Amino acid sequence: DWCDALFMSPPVGAKLYQITGEQKYLDFMMEEYKATTDFLFDKKESLYYRDERYKTMTDNGTKVFWSRGNGWVFAGLTTIMNELDPASKEYKYFLKLYKSMAEKLLKLQTPQGHWAMSLLGEDFYPTPETSGSSFYIYGMAWGINNGILDKAEYGPAVEKGWKAMVGHVTEEGMLGYVQPIGAAPGKAWPDKTEVYGTGAFRSAGSEVYKLYGGK
């Protein structure tokens, strides 16, 4: 009943299915994923509420879609699809979600290259945030590298986003502006980091490296 879990559990089910070939792991994963999506996905906005509390909540008149929460989902979709046959109905289910989110996220990137902590509330959350943004850069670059997203359309967003993220790495090599542990939009600071932010940044870097010719 919280969207972060879609990064954590479903890829394990997909991997177990890929390793063992046992349908029960895939079936269980699909059942749980669909249940969570039916409960938390806003079809009009193509984004996920973090949990039930936010389905009826507004912040400065806008719906509350937490950046890192949707980042967990977007990145998780790629790790699931990596384990599935592209011709399967399961893969196509996740591909549809992925493309829907990618199209929406492309529109929400700020002029500075990051994504607001509350995705629809850029005016109210101008502070950069690097964990959610890194997940989006990772997911879009992965899509281009796998022939799913058009490089001409999404490449500029990846480049702008990556340059913005690198700009928040300190002289000591620390990624700043990572929002602390939480469940909603909040605050971030240039001298604060968390391991999940670094992980998202490294994931983004791995795909950006491939995008520009790295092996």
Secondary structure as the mmCIF struct_conf table of DSSP 4:
data_model
#
loop_
_struct_conf.conf_type_id
_struct_conf.id
_struct_conf.beg_label_comp_id
_struct_conf.beg_label_asym_id
_struct_conf.beg_label_seq_id
_struct_conf.end_label_comp_id
_struct_conf.end_label_asym_id
_struct_conf.end_label_seq_id
STRN STRN1 TRP A 2 TRP A 2
TURN_TY1_P TURN_TY1_P1 CYS A 3 ASP A 4
HELX_RH_AL_P HELX_RH_AL_P1 ALA A 5 MET A 8
BEND BEND1 SER A 9 SER A 9
HELX_RH_AL_P HELX_RH_AL_P2 PRO A 10 THR A 20
HELX_RH_AL_P HELX_RH_AL_P3 GLN A 23 LEU A 40
STRN STRN2 PHE A 41 ASP A 42
TURN_TY1_P TURN_TY1_P2 LYS A 43 SER A 46
STRN STRN3 LEU A 47 TYR A 48
BEND BEND2 ARG A 50 ARG A 50
STRN STRN4 ASP A 51 ASP A 51
HELX_RH_3T_P HELX_RH_3T_P1 GLU A 52 LYS A 55
BEND BEND3 THR A 56 THR A 56
STRN STRN5 THR A 58 ASP A 59
TURN_TY1_P TURN_TY1_P3 ASN A 60 GLY A 61
STRN STRN6 THR A 62 LYS A 63
STRN STRN7 TRP A 66 TRP A 66
HELX_RH_AL_P HELX_RH_AL_P4 SER A 67 MET A 81
TURN_TY1_P TURN_TY1_P4 ASN A 82 GLU A 83
BEND BEND4 LEU A 84 LEU A 84
TURN_TY1_P TURN_TY1_P5 PRO A 86 ALA A 87
BEND BEND5 SER A 88 SER A 88
HELX_RH_AL_P HELX_RH_AL_P5 LYS A 89 LEU A 108
TURN_TY1_P TURN_TY1_P6 PRO A 111 GLN A 112
BEND BEND6 GLY A 113 HIS A 114
BEND BEND7 MET A 117 MET A 117
STRN STRN8 SER A 118 SER A 118
TURN_TY1_P TURN_TY1_P7 LEU A 119 LEU A 120
TURN_TY1_P TURN_TY1_P8 GLU A 122 PHE A 124
BEND BEND8 THR A 127 THR A 127
HELX_RH_AL_P HELX_RH_AL_P6 THR A 130 ASN A 145
TURN_TY1_P TURN_TY1_P9 ASN A 146 GLY A 147
BEND BEND9 ILE A 148 LEU A 149
HELX_RH_AL_P HELX_RH_AL_P7 LYS A 151 VAL A 166
TURN_TY1_P TURN_TY1_P10 GLY A 167 HIS A 168
STRN STRN9 VAL A 169 VAL A 169
TURN_TY1_P TURN_TY1_P11 GLU A 171 GLU A 172
BEND BEND10 GLY A 173 GLY A 173
STRN STRN10 LEU A 175 LEU A 175
HELX_LH_PP_P HELX_LH_PP_P1 VAL A 178 PRO A 180
BEND BEND11 ILE A 181 ILE A 181
BEND BEND12 ALA A 183 ALA A 184
TURN_TY1_P TURN_TY1_P12 PRO A 190 ASP A 191
HELX_RH_AL_P HELX_RH_AL_P8 VAL A 195 LEU A 211
TURN_TY1_P TURN_TY1_P13 TYR A 212 GLY A 213
#
